[in-house]
Amino acid sequence: MTRNEARARDAADPLRPYRDRFALPEGVIYLDGNSLGPLPRAAAPALSDLVERQWGDRLIRSWNEGWIDAPQRIGGKIAALIGAHADEVIVADSTSVNLFKLLVAALRHDPARHTIVSETGNFPTDLHIAEGAVDCVPGAQLNAVARDELDGAIDQDTAVTLLTHVHYKTGERYDMAQWTARAHESGALALWDLSHSVGAVAVDLNGAGADLAVGCGYKYLNGGPGAPAFLFVARALQDRLASPLSGWMGHAAPFAFADAYAPAPGMTRWLAGTPPMLAMAGLEAGVDLWLGVDRDHVAAKSAALFDLFAAIGARLGLECVSPADPAQRGSHISFRHPHAYALCQALIARGVIGDFRDPDILRFGLTPLYLGYEDVWRAGEILGEILATAAYADPAFSKRHAVT
Ligand SMILES: *Cc1c(COP(=O)(O)O)cnc(C)c1O
C-alpha cells in the first residue's frame, strides 16, 4: 500500500469521525492503546463536572443523584459490548481484585472440586492472583499448563478454568465457545479475562455460555489510567456465588448498618467498598464513546490495519508472532526481535509509541477508533528507517525504565 492509498482508505473509513473524539497529541502515532487508551475529549469536562458541580456543589447529595448506582449503570453499558445482559456486569475495583473475588468464589462453589486450570505465560497478575486465591481455600491448587496441554488438564477436579481470551503478548485468541464447552464437559466453570478483548474484538459471553469474566477499563475502553475494572457473572450463577471480600457496599442493605453480612442479590454483592467516583467518571466517558460504534466496522478495520502492519513487518524481515487468521487473534500485532527493547525506545523517540514485552516482543496496539491507515504506514516507514540505520544501537535506547 502506498501512502496515498493509505490516505484514501482513511478518507473512506466509516470510523474516521471517532478520531476527533480523542485528544491525541500532535506528532505522535499512538500504538499503545491496548495498554493505556488515550484521552477521550469528553473526559475532561466530565471530570470537571464531577469535581466542581457534583462534589463541590452538590456534596453528599450526589450519592443519590447518580453516584451510588454508577457501578451498575456503567456495568450495564459494558454488558452491551460483551454479549451480556445489563444485570450481569458491574464495575468495581481492579481486574486483579475482581479475579481474586471470582476465583475464590468459584473454588468454594463446589467442594468436590479443588483446581484452577490456567495457562503458563498467562498475564502475570492472573497467575499471581490464582496463587493467592488457592492459598485462601483449603485443599485448592493451581494447575498452569502450556496451551497445548490444556485439554488434558481439565478434569473432574477442575473448579474453574482461567483463560485470557486474547493473549497480551502474542495476540492469540481462544475460541471462547469451544473452551467454555470444554470446561462444562468436565463440570467446571469457565472464567474469561477480557482485558485485551473488550473494545477490540467481538465478545459474546452469553453466546459462548461463559460463567464468569473480568476485564479492564483503561485499555481499549479508554477509561483513564488505573480506571476501575468490571466483572461478569452469568444470571444462573448469581445467587450461588458469594464474594470473599464481603464489604458493606455488597450488602443487601448497607444503610441498615447491620452487624452481620448478608449479600445483595444480583451483581451488587461483588462490590466491596465505596465506588471511586473520580475514576468512575473517567471510565464512563470512555465507555460512552463505544455506545454507538458499529462493531463490525471495528472488527473489519482491526483486521485491515493488522494486515497492513503484517505486510510492512514481512517486508522488513521481522518475525510476526501473532496469528494470521483474524478469528484467532486480538487487535494488536507482535514481532519478535533480539533488540526489541531498544527498537521500541528508538521508535518512541521518534513519536511512534508501541511497547515492549519481555524478553523480545515488540508490540503494537491497533485501535480502530482513532488509528488510521496512514498512521500505520508512517509507523512502518519510521520502523524501517530505524532498522536500516541500526539507530536502535544507541546505548541511550537500552536503558530500562520501570514501566515498559
Ligand atoms: C491489563 C491486564 C490486567 C490488568 O490488571 P490490573 O489489576 O488492572 O493491573 C489483568 N489481566 C490481563 C490479561 C491484562 O491484560
The ligand as an SDF file (V2000), in Angstrom:
LIG
                    3D

 15 15  0  0  0  0  0  0  0  0999 V2000
   -4.0430   -5.4080   31.7030 C   0  0  0  0  0  0  0  0  0  0  0  0
   -4.4340   -6.7320   32.2350 C   0  0  0  0  0  0  0  0  0  0  0  0
   -4.7950   -6.8810   33.5720 C   0  0  0  0  0  0  0  0  0  0  0  0
   -4.7300   -5.6900   34.4710 C   0  0  0  0  0  0  0  0  0  0  0  0
   -4.8840   -5.9330   35.7990 O   0  0  0  0  0  0  0  0  0  0  0  0
   -4.8700   -4.7060   36.8120 P   0  0  0  0  0  0  0  0  0  0  0  0
   -5.4280   -5.2530   38.0460 O   0  0  0  0  0  0  0  0  0  0  0  0
   -5.6690   -3.5910   36.2200 O   0  0  0  0  0  0  0  0  0  0  0  0
   -3.4630   -4.2350   36.9650 O   0  0  0  0  0  0  0  0  0  0  0  0
   -5.1910   -8.1350   34.0010 C   0  0  0  0  0  0  0  0  0  0  0  0
   -5.2220   -9.1820   33.1500 N   0  0  0  0  0  0  0  0  0  0  0  0
   -4.8630   -9.0610   31.8530 C   0  0  0  0  0  0  0  0  0  0  0  0
   -4.9080  -10.2400   30.9600 C   0  0  0  0  0  0  0  0  0  0  0  0
   -4.4500   -7.8360   31.3620 C   0  0  0  0  0  0  0  0  0  0  0  0
   -4.0870   -7.7170   30.0910 O   0  0  0  0  0  0  0  0  0  0  0  0
  1  2  1  0
  2  3  1  0
  2 14  2  0
  3  4  1  0
  3 10  2  0
  4  5  1  0
  5  6  1  0
  6  7  2  0
  6  8  1  0
  6  9  1  0
 10 11  1  0
 11 12  2  0
 12 13  1  0
 12 14  1  0
 14 15  1  0
M  END
$$$$
